[in-house]
Amino acid sequence: MSTEKHLMWAAVLDHPGRPLAYRRIPVPEPKPGQLLVKVEACAVCRTDLHVVDGELPNPKLPVIPGHEVVGRVVAVGSTDLEEWIGRRVGVPWMGSVCRTCEFCRSGRENLCDQARFTGYTLDGGYAEYVTSDAYFSVPVPEQYAAAEAAPLLCAGLIGYRSYRTAGEGRLLGIYGFGAAAHIIAQVAVYEGRQVYAFTKPGDDTAQAFARSLGAVWAAGSDEPPPRPLDAAIIFAPVGALVPTALRAVKKGGTVVCGGIHMSDIPSFPYAWLWGERRIVSVANLTREDGIAFMQVAPRIPVRTSVQRYPLEEANQALEDLRHGRLTGAAVLIPPDGR
């Protein structure tokens, strides 16, 4: 904790479209059902950019961004959670749900209309401490260092849900080779699939990175793949890639939109969709997604490529992400973690 008791450092969004303010604020107190987590690392996600830039509506303001958090539980909000103290956990995007609606009752809490989200409608992990709903807190394997584990909490979890939604096809295209793609490519290669990576045109660095992770082919998104694909996942928030990906998949193929925000999809001929091709979105994640992926990741083992930043340089990390200056994921480290 910072030198003054009950205060912590945090990077706070006061107004969308403006830089984060780095300042000291009170340490949050966990409520019943919640954990207080001392943050060891928090990865920077493109969704954080959408929140900071005002592209996602109605954030809690002021709000602390960040939903790829790894840390230790140091306090709990109710006695029934005391066994959590000392555990290493991850705090993901999904923050809380109603637990009573038809979606929650059927294991699809990711679709709950009353869901709240870490770093958006709840304070997140760009801070020394964060509170987390115990229900959604994910055990993090000890074999990972905190910075390497942090991208697994969103890039990994949302990526894994997108990957499973894509189906069992052997030939998989991935559009946008950033944090999520570099994790899911490893899962796909491990499971014997062929990965075709699509990057920004001319991005030789990203293409070389994709090949280093086992991609059999890598090129700009303006190029067609050498053969029709069984499925494609779009991680880049670019709606124009949807018709592009449709043209790349064979009949019966699936195009998965893996982002929470995407620019408008342009019109395209029905013939590109015909042949039982389909477009599907992935919304948020479930508790089971977190548990399943955290069991899969260490078996492969999934390795993350990260660039560390001190917490006070959160704005710089966001700028580097915005302008494509990262290979892998940016990760913020609080003062006590350095």
LINRA-V544619 format. One record per residue. N is the residue number from 1. PHI is phi in degrees with one decimal (none if undefined). OMEGA is omega in radians with two decimals (NA if undefined). BURIAL is + if it has 9 or more other ideal C-beta (glycine too) atoms within 8 Angstrom, else -. Layout:
BEGIN
n,phi,omega,burial
N,PHI,OMEGA,BURIAL
N,PHI,OMEGA,BURIAL
END
This chain:
BEGIN
n,phi,omega,burial
1,none,3.11,+
2,-63.5,-2.95,+
3,-60.4,3.09,-
4,-89.1,-3.09,-
5,-57.3,3.05,-
6,72.3,3.01,-
7,-119.0,3.13,+
8,-142.8,3.02,+
9,-85.5,3.11,+
10,-151.5,3.01,+
11,-100.1,-2.92,+
12,-115.6,3.02,+
13,-93.2,3.09,+
14,-92.5,-3.10,-
15,-140.9,3.08,-
16,-55.1,-3.12,+
17,92.6,3.12,-
18,-115.3,3.12,-
19,-62.1,3.05,-
20,-68.7,3.07,+
21,-102.0,3.14,-
22,-95.2,-3.07,+
23,-153.1,3.13,-
24,-94.4,-3.14,-
25,-139.1,3.13,-
26,-64.1,3.01,-
27,-66.3,-3.13,+
28,-68.3,3.09,+
29,-104.9,-3.14,-
30,-69.9,3.07,+
31,-92.3,3.08,-
32,-51.2,-3.11,-
33,87.8,-3.10,+
34,-110.8,3.04,+
35,-113.4,2.95,+
36,-102.9,-3.04,+
37,-111.5,3.02,+
38,-82.9,-2.99,+
39,-74.2,3.02,+
40,-99.9,3.12,+
41,-163.5,3.06,+
42,-141.3,3.12,+
43,-76.2,-3.12,+
44,-103.8,-3.05,+
45,-110.9,3.08,+
46,-61.3,3.07,+
47,-63.2,3.05,+
48,-58.9,3.09,+
49,-61.2,-3.14,+
50,-62.8,3.10,+
51,-67.8,-3.08,+
52,-64.1,-3.10,+
53,-84.0,3.11,-
54,80.3,-3.13,-
55,-85.2,3.02,-
56,-105.9,-3.00,+
57,-78.1,2.95,-
58,55.8,3.02,-
59,-71.3,2.95,+
60,-69.9,3.13,-
61,-127.8,-0.14,-
62,-66.5,3.13,-
63,-138.5,3.01,+
64,-94.9,3.14,+
65,-70.7,3.01,+
66,108.4,-3.12,+
67,-138.1,3.04,+
68,-126.9,-2.91,+
69,-106.5,3.00,+
70,-124.5,3.13,+
71,-169.9,-3.13,+
72,-114.7,3.09,+
73,-76.4,-3.11,+
74,-114.2,3.10,-
75,-160.4,-3.14,-
76,-133.3,-3.07,+
77,-93.0,3.12,+
78,-155.1,-3.01,-
79,-63.4,-3.13,-
80,-70.0,-3.13,-
81,-108.0,-3.04,+
82,-59.8,3.13,-
83,-66.5,3.12,-
84,-75.9,-3.05,+
85,-60.4,-3.12,+
86,92.9,-3.13,-
87,-73.8,3.04,+
88,-91.7,-3.07,-
89,-135.7,2.97,+
90,-111.2,3.12,+
91,-112.3,-3.06,+
92,-95.4,3.13,+
93,-57.9,-3.10,+
94,-71.2,-3.04,+
95,-102.4,3.11,+
96,-164.9,3.10,+
97,-140.5,-3.08,+
98,-76.8,-3.13,+
99,70.2,-3.08,-
100,-121.9,-3.07,-
101,-73.5,-3.10,+
102,-61.6,-3.13,-
103,-71.9,3.13,+
104,-63.3,-3.10,+
105,-69.6,-3.10,-
106,-105.9,3.11,-
107,76.7,3.12,-
108,-115.7,-3.09,-
109,-63.6,3.07,+
110,-63.4,-3.13,+
111,-103.8,-3.11,-
112,-59.4,-3.14,+
113,-70.5,-3.13,-
114,-104.5,-3.14,-
115,-63.4,3.01,+
116,-123.4,-2.91,+
117,-127.5,-3.13,+
118,-63.6,3.11,+
119,79.6,-3.11,+
120,-136.6,3.04,+
121,-106.6,2.98,+
122,-132.9,3.08,+
123,-64.9,-3.07,+
124,-113.3,-2.88,+
125,-100.8,3.02,+
126,-79.6,-3.01,+
127,-163.1,3.10,+
128,-79.8,3.14,+
129,-140.5,3.07,+
130,-147.1,3.00,+
131,-95.0,-3.08,+
132,-144.9,3.01,+
133,-65.4,-3.12,+
134,-58.3,-3.10,+
135,-60.4,-3.10,-
136,-99.2,3.12,+
137,-72.0,-2.97,+
138,-106.1,3.03,+
139,-60.9,-3.13,+
140,-110.3,-3.12,+
141,-57.2,-3.09,+
142,-67.6,-3.09,-
143,-68.4,3.13,-
144,-93.2,2.91,+
145,-67.6,-3.03,-
146,-57.0,-3.10,+
147,-64.0,-3.14,+
148,-73.2,-3.14,+
149,-78.9,-3.00,+
150,-55.0,-3.13,+
151,-64.3,3.11,+
152,-65.4,-3.00,+
153,-76.8,3.04,+
154,-138.2,3.08,+
155,-52.7,3.13,+
156,-74.9,-3.04,+
157,-68.8,3.11,+
158,-66.9,3.09,+
159,-61.1,-3.13,+
160,-68.0,3.08,+
161,-64.2,3.09,+
162,-62.5,-3.13,+
163,-62.2,3.13,+
164,-67.9,3.11,-
165,-66.0,-3.13,+
166,-68.6,3.10,+
167,93.3,-2.99,-
168,-97.6,-3.08,-
169,-57.5,-3.05,+
170,-82.9,-3.08,-
171,-103.1,-3.01,+
172,-119.2,3.03,+
173,-95.3,3.09,+
174,-128.5,3.14,+
175,-100.6,-3.08,+
176,92.7,-3.01,+
177,-100.1,3.10,+
178,-112.4,-3.02,+
179,-61.5,-3.11,+
180,-66.7,-3.08,+
181,-61.5,-3.06,+
182,-70.8,3.04,+
183,-82.8,-3.06,+
184,-69.6,3.06,+
185,-57.8,3.12,+
186,-65.9,3.10,+
187,-64.0,-3.10,+
188,-63.2,3.13,+
189,-63.7,3.12,+
190,-59.3,-3.12,-
191,-89.4,3.02,-
192,83.1,3.12,-
193,-95.9,3.07,+
194,-96.5,-3.10,-
195,-103.4,3.06,+
196,-113.0,-3.01,+
197,-100.8,3.11,+
198,-116.8,-3.10,+
199,-119.3,2.96,+
200,-59.5,3.13,-
201,-54.3,3.11,-
202,84.6,-3.12,-
203,-84.4,-3.10,+
204,-63.1,-3.13,-
205,-64.4,3.13,-
206,-64.5,3.14,+
207,-66.9,3.09,+
208,-66.0,3.11,+
209,-62.4,3.13,+
210,-61.0,3.13,+
211,-64.5,-3.14,+
212,-65.2,3.13,-
213,-95.5,3.04,+
214,108.0,3.09,+
215,-61.8,-3.13,+
216,-82.1,-3.10,-
217,-157.8,3.10,-
218,-147.7,-3.13,+
219,-161.3,3.10,-
220,-70.4,-3.12,+
221,-69.2,3.08,+
222,-86.7,3.14,-
223,-108.6,3.07,-
224,-77.1,3.08,-
225,-69.6,-3.12,+
226,-69.4,3.09,-
227,-150.4,3.12,-
228,-62.8,-3.07,-
229,-97.5,3.04,+
230,-77.4,-3.11,+
231,-159.4,3.08,+
232,-141.7,3.05,+
233,-114.7,3.10,+
234,-106.6,3.06,+
235,-96.4,3.10,+
236,-68.6,-3.07,+
237,-83.2,-3.00,+
238,-118.9,-3.09,+
239,-59.7,-3.13,+
240,-64.1,3.12,+
241,-76.6,-3.13,+
242,-63.8,3.07,+
243,-64.1,3.08,+
244,-61.1,-3.13,+
245,-68.3,3.10,+
246,-58.4,3.14,+
247,-71.3,-3.11,-
248,-89.0,-3.10,+
249,-94.8,3.14,+
250,-79.3,3.07,-
251,-55.0,-3.10,-
252,80.6,-3.10,-
253,-78.3,-3.09,+
254,-119.6,3.01,+
255,-112.5,-3.09,+
256,-103.9,3.05,+
257,-94.0,-2.96,+
258,-94.6,-3.08,+
259,-99.4,3.09,+
260,-80.4,-3.13,-
261,-135.3,3.11,-
262,-149.5,3.04,+
263,-66.5,-3.05,-
264,-59.9,3.10,-
265,-84.6,3.13,-
266,-71.9,3.10,-
267,-66.9,-3.14,-
268,-153.4,-3.12,-
269,-63.6,3.10,-
270,-58.3,-3.12,-
271,-58.6,3.14,-
272,-71.7,3.13,+
273,-92.1,-3.06,+
274,-58.5,-3.11,-
275,92.3,3.12,-
276,59.6,2.90,-
277,-72.7,3.14,+
278,-144.8,3.06,-
279,-114.3,-3.12,+
280,-139.9,3.08,+
281,-101.8,3.04,-
282,-114.2,-3.09,+
283,-114.3,2.99,-
284,59.5,-3.13,+
285,-160.1,3.09,+
286,-110.3,3.06,+
287,-58.6,-3.13,+
288,-66.3,3.05,-
289,-58.3,-3.12,+
290,-63.2,-3.13,+
291,-63.8,-3.09,+
292,-64.6,-3.07,+
293,-68.5,-3.14,+
294,-70.7,2.99,+
295,-87.3,-3.13,-
296,-74.2,-2.98,+
297,-53.9,-3.11,+
298,-73.2,3.13,+
299,-73.4,-3.02,-
300,-68.0,-0.31,+
301,-84.1,3.04,-
302,-71.5,3.06,+
303,-113.8,3.12,-
304,-107.5,3.03,+
305,-102.1,-3.03,+
306,-130.5,3.01,+
307,-124.2,-3.05,+
308,-85.6,3.06,-
309,-133.3,2.95,+
310,-61.8,-3.12,+
311,-53.0,-3.11,+
312,-68.3,3.10,-
313,-103.0,-3.14,+
314,-58.2,3.14,+
315,-63.4,3.11,+
316,-66.0,3.11,-
317,-60.9,3.11,+
318,-64.5,3.11,+
319,-65.2,3.13,+
320,-64.0,3.07,+
321,-67.1,-3.11,+
322,-58.5,-3.04,-
323,-100.9,3.04,-
324,68.4,-3.11,-
325,-94.4,-3.09,-
326,-113.6,2.91,+
327,-115.4,-3.02,-
328,99.4,-3.02,+
329,-128.8,2.99,+
330,-82.3,-3.13,+
331,-134.2,3.12,+
332,-91.2,-3.13,+
333,-118.3,3.13,+
334,-65.2,-3.10,+
335,-54.1,-3.11,+
336,-72.2,-3.13,-
337,-89.6,-3.08,+
338,-103.0,NA,-
END
